[in-house]
Amino acid sequence: MAQGHGRSLEAAMRAGSLLALLVLWQAAAVLAASRALPSPAAVAQFLAAEALHGDLLANIGATLRRVVMAFVVAMAVGTAIGVGLGRSPAANTAFDPWLMALLNAPALVVAVLCYIWLGLGEAAAVTAVALNKIPNVVVILREGARSLDPGLEEMARVYRFSPATWARHVLAPQLAPFLAAAARSGLALVWKIVLLVELLGRPDGVGYAISVYFQLFDVTAVLGYAVAFMAVMLAVEFLVLQPLEARARRWRLAAA
């Protein structure tokens, strides 16, 4: 009962915060009285028209496809490398400079180089996004691998767990909170970089649409596409990632 009341209160607070943001936006638009700052109603009107008669849904679908592909590649590769570095001090010492270099490489430079080397195609776009995300996943999972419980490791050796059993019953539960954290932080980074690579070299997607409307100085359309895709990503965050993270942290809470 108390838990349900707490969730209702939290939902009411979020809704109130969003309403306050819309009120501030409306007030700023009225005070500015400029095409450079359209009102929420104008943006909503554009979104409705673009969804019914334009390319809004197709562009969001194209961007979501790239986000999913880059996210899956980055999480898979980053997790494997992060666990390897976390469990091998020698490998971590040898490859830490590489990791620092990739962490500090500008996303724009990585995207441009991928387009130059791989051509203006989907492979280059997804590769550029994944390369920008992989170092962040590596850092988080490296810390997770370093924090594995020695007692559980000893138990696995005593009972002679196979590699598959060890990975499933020892490694995965302990890494789950770190995977959830990497996923949540990574999704926000991935979709922003996807928009960048679309703006630079793709013929569709939210980033492409924003580039076109920017050239037309249509601020209403730019804000409309931004708001639409942010809404999609927030829905993924609240409906998928946060519940998964809460589930992943149950192991830590139970162990405590």
Secondary structure, DSSP 8 states (H G I E B T S, - for coil): -HHHHHHHHHHHHHHHHHHHHHHHHHHHHHHH-STTS--HHHHHHHHHHHHHHSSHHHHHHHHHHHHHHHHHHHHHHHHHHHHHHHH-HHHHHHHHHHHHHHHHS-HHHHHHHHHHHH-SSHHHHHHHHHHHHHHHHHHHHHHHHHT--HHHHHHHHHTT--HHHHIIIIIHHHHHHHHHHHHHHHHHHHHHHHHHHHHHH-SSSHHHHHHHHHHTT-HHHHHHHHHHHHHHHHHHIIIIIHHHHHHHTHHHHHH-
